[in-house]
Structure formats: C-alpha cells, structure tokens
Amino acid sequence: DIAQDRGLLRTIHLAQSRQEVEQVQKMTQGRTPAEYLLDHGWLGRDILVAHCTHCTSSDIGLLAETDTSMAHCPASSSRRGFHGLADMPGLVDAGVNVTLGTDNMSEDMFEAMRIGIIVNRGLRGDGTRPTSAEILTWATRNAAHALQREDLGTLEPGKKADLTVLQAD
C-alpha cells in the first residue's frame, strides 16, 4: 500500500526454487506463485520479478498480460545450479519485458550478458538467439522500461547516460 501510495516500484523473487513452488501450492490449494502474486496485487507494470525458474507457461502468460517485467540473473543462477534457468525463450516469445540482473553471487553486468547469451542460445537450441544486440537491449532499454525510467536506456539527446567504451582487440 505504501509503494502504491508513493508511486514506488516493487521487486520480488518469483518461482526461484521447487521448494518455493511446492510451499505456495500447499498453502493456496494449488495456486502457483505467480497466481498467488496476481491474487494479491503483486503483478503489474510496477513490479519487477526475478528468476522465474519454475514458472509455468500459464504463469508466463500472466507476466505478459500484466506487463510485469522479469530480471534474468543467468550468472547467479548458473552458479547456484539447483535453481536452474527460467524458460527464457518462452518469456521472450510471450512478450515479457526481460531485463538482465545480477544477484548476490555476481555483480558484473558484462558477465551476466556473456553467460546470458551462452545459456540462452543453449535453451533455444539454435545458437543464434538471443543476439548480442538483444542481450544488450535486455541490459539497457528493457531495464530502463522496467524501472519506468524513459530518461535512461539509450544514448539520445536529453537522456541521462553512462558511456562505456570497449577495446575490442
């Protein structure tokens, strides 16, 4: 209520582990964590959910329908093995605003982009998607959209920006 009264954004981990899913289903007569969050006003444009490792296709549809953004933390998830990875092709194809994030085991966004492109190409199975441009978009434009910061995310006149120059050789 405080967040809504003050126009603040909220974030929460969603379906990060099998244990979480089982616990929520046990407590709610079979509802998934995403359904439970929807029932309690925790899906929508002002929410950023992290991980989504064990979201169902129906859950992914709820995220897309409610314009809920998702933070994919591939470096952290890969290190923690037992959490696995979300259905990133399903999330992207459904139109969920996917962002890249870091978590307590990885704070390097370049590492998140590198691991994200590797594991997600493996999940898609074609070796071409996401492209480098798509991964960069997840880390920049999509992240700005998730934070409702239209003054960030791209290098354009009038927008706030940091510039990183990489030496490719």
C-alpha positions as CSV (number, residue, x, y, z in Angstrom):
1,D,0.0,0.0,0.0
2,I,2.8,2.4,0.8
3,A,4.5,1.7,-2.5
4,Q,1.3,2.3,-4.4
5,D,0.5,5.5,-2.4
6,R,4.0,6.9,-3.1
7,G,4.3,5.6,-6.7
8,L,7.2,3.3,-5.9
9,L,8.2,0.2,-7.8
10,R,8.4,-3.2,-6.2
11,T,10.6,-6.2,-6.7
12,I,10.3,-9.8,-5.7
13,H,11.8,-13.2,-6.4
14,L,9.3,-15.5,-8.2
15,A,9.3,-19.3,-8.5
16,Q,13.0,-19.4,-7.8
17,S,13.0,-22.9,-6.4
18,R,10.9,-26.1,-6.5
19,Q,10.6,-25.7,-2.7
20,E,9.0,-22.3,-3.1
21,V,6.5,-23.5,-5.7
22,E,5.6,-26.5,-3.5
23,Q,5.2,-24.4,-0.4
24,V,2.9,-21.8,-2.1
25,Q,0.8,-24.6,-3.8
26,K,0.4,-26.3,-0.4
27,M,-0.6,-23.0,1.3
28,T,-3.0,-21.9,-1.5
29,Q,-4.8,-25.1,-2.6
30,G,-2.6,-25.5,-5.8
31,R,-2.1,-21.9,-6.9
32,T,1.3,-21.2,-8.5
33,P,3.5,-18.4,-7.0
34,A,2.6,-16.2,-10.0
35,E,-1.1,-16.8,-9.5
36,Y,-0.8,-16.1,-5.8
37,L,1.0,-12.8,-6.5
38,L,-1.7,-11.8,-9.0
39,D,-4.3,-12.5,-6.4
40,H,-2.6,-10.1,-4.0
41,G,-1.8,-7.2,-6.4
42,W,1.9,-8.2,-7.0
43,L,1.9,-8.4,-10.8
44,G,1.8,-5.4,-13.0
45,R,3.7,-2.5,-14.5
46,D,5.2,-1.5,-11.2
47,I,6.6,-5.0,-10.4
48,L,10.0,-6.5,-11.3
49,V,10.1,-10.3,-10.7
50,A,13.4,-12.1,-10.5
51,H,14.4,-15.6,-11.6
52,C,11.1,-17.2,-12.7
53,T,12.9,-20.5,-12.8
54,H,9.8,-22.7,-12.2
55,C,7.1,-20.6,-13.9
56,T,4.6,-22.5,-16.0
57,S,3.5,-21.5,-19.5
58,S,0.4,-20.1,-17.8
59,D,2.5,-18.1,-15.4
60,I,4.5,-16.6,-18.3
61,G,1.2,-15.6,-19.9
62,L,0.2,-13.8,-16.7
63,L,3.5,-11.9,-16.6
64,A,3.0,-10.8,-20.2
65,E,-0.7,-9.9,-19.7
66,T,0.0,-7.8,-16.7
67,D,3.1,-6.1,-18.2
68,T,5.3,-7.4,-15.3
69,S,9.0,-7.2,-16.0
70,M,11.4,-10.0,-15.3
71,A,15.0,-9.8,-14.2
72,H,17.0,-12.7,-15.5
73,C,20.2,-13.4,-13.4
74,P,22.0,-16.0,-15.5
75,A,25.4,-15.8,-13.8
76,S,23.9,-16.2,-10.3
77,S,21.5,-18.9,-11.4
78,S,24.3,-20.8,-13.2
79,R,26.5,-20.8,-10.1
80,R,23.7,-22.0,-7.9
81,G,22.9,-25.0,-10.1
82,F,20.0,-26.2,-8.1
83,H,17.9,-23.2,-9.1
84,G,18.2,-23.8,-12.8
85,L,17.2,-21.3,-15.5
86,A,13.8,-19.9,-16.5
87,D,12.1,-20.6,-19.8
88,M,13.7,-17.6,-21.4
89,P,12.6,-18.4,-24.9
90,G,9.1,-18.7,-23.6
91,L,9.3,-15.4,-21.7
92,V,10.8,-13.5,-24.6
93,D,8.4,-15.0,-27.2
94,A,5.4,-14.2,-24.9
95,G,6.4,-10.6,-24.9
96,V,7.5,-10.3,-21.3
97,N,9.9,-7.4,-20.8
98,V,13.1,-9.3,-19.9
99,T,15.9,-7.5,-18.2
100,L,19.3,-8.7,-17.1
101,G,20.2,-8.6,-13.5
102,T,23.0,-9.6,-11.1
103,D,22.5,-11.2,-7.7
104,N,24.4,-11.7,-4.6
105,M,26.9,-14.1,-6.3
106,S,27.6,-12.0,-9.4
107,E,27.6,-8.2,-9.6
108,D,29.3,-7.9,-13.1
109,M,26.8,-7.0,-15.8
110,F,29.3,-7.9,-18.5
111,E,29.4,-11.4,-17.0
112,A,25.6,-11.5,-16.9
113,M,25.5,-10.6,-20.6
114,R,28.2,-13.2,-21.5
115,I,26.6,-16.0,-19.6
116,G,23.2,-14.9,-20.6
117,I,23.9,-15.2,-24.3
118,I,25.6,-18.6,-23.8
119,V,22.9,-20.3,-21.7
120,N,20.0,-18.8,-23.6
121,R,21.3,-19.9,-27.0
122,G,21.6,-23.3,-25.5
123,L,18.0,-23.1,-24.2
124,R,16.7,-22.0,-27.6
125,G,18.8,-24.7,-29.3
126,D,19.6,-22.7,-32.5
127,G,22.9,-21.0,-31.5
128,T,21.8,-17.6,-32.8
129,R,19.3,-16.1,-30.3
130,P,19.5,-14.1,-28.4
131,T,21.8,-12.0,-30.5
132,S,24.4,-9.7,-28.9
133,A,22.1,-6.8,-29.7
134,E,19.2,-8.5,-27.9
135,I,21.3,-9.2,-24.8
136,L,22.4,-5.6,-24.7
137,T,18.8,-4.4,-25.0
138,W,17.8,-6.6,-22.1
139,A,20.6,-4.9,-20.0
140,T,19.8,-1.3,-21.2
141,R,16.5,-0.4,-22.8
142,N,14.4,-3.2,-21.2
143,A,15.9,-2.4,-17.8
144,A,15.0,1.3,-18.2
145,H,11.5,0.3,-19.2
146,A,11.2,-2.0,-16.1
147,L,12.3,0.9,-13.8
148,Q,9.9,3.3,-15.6
149,R,12.9,5.4,-16.5
150,E,12.3,6.6,-20.0
151,D,15.2,9.0,-19.5
152,L,17.6,6.1,-19.5
153,G,18.4,3.1,-21.6
154,T,19.6,4.6,-24.9
155,L,22.1,7.2,-26.0
156,E,19.9,10.1,-27.2
157,P,19.9,13.8,-26.7
158,G,18.1,14.7,-23.5
159,K,18.6,11.3,-21.8
160,K,20.8,10.6,-18.9
161,A,23.6,8.1,-19.9
162,D,26.8,6.5,-19.0
163,L,29.1,5.6,-21.8
164,T,31.4,2.6,-21.7
165,V,34.0,2.2,-24.4
166,L,35.4,-1.3,-25.0
167,Q,38.6,-2.0,-26.7
168,A,37.7,-4.9,-28.9
169,D,41.3,-6.0,-29.6
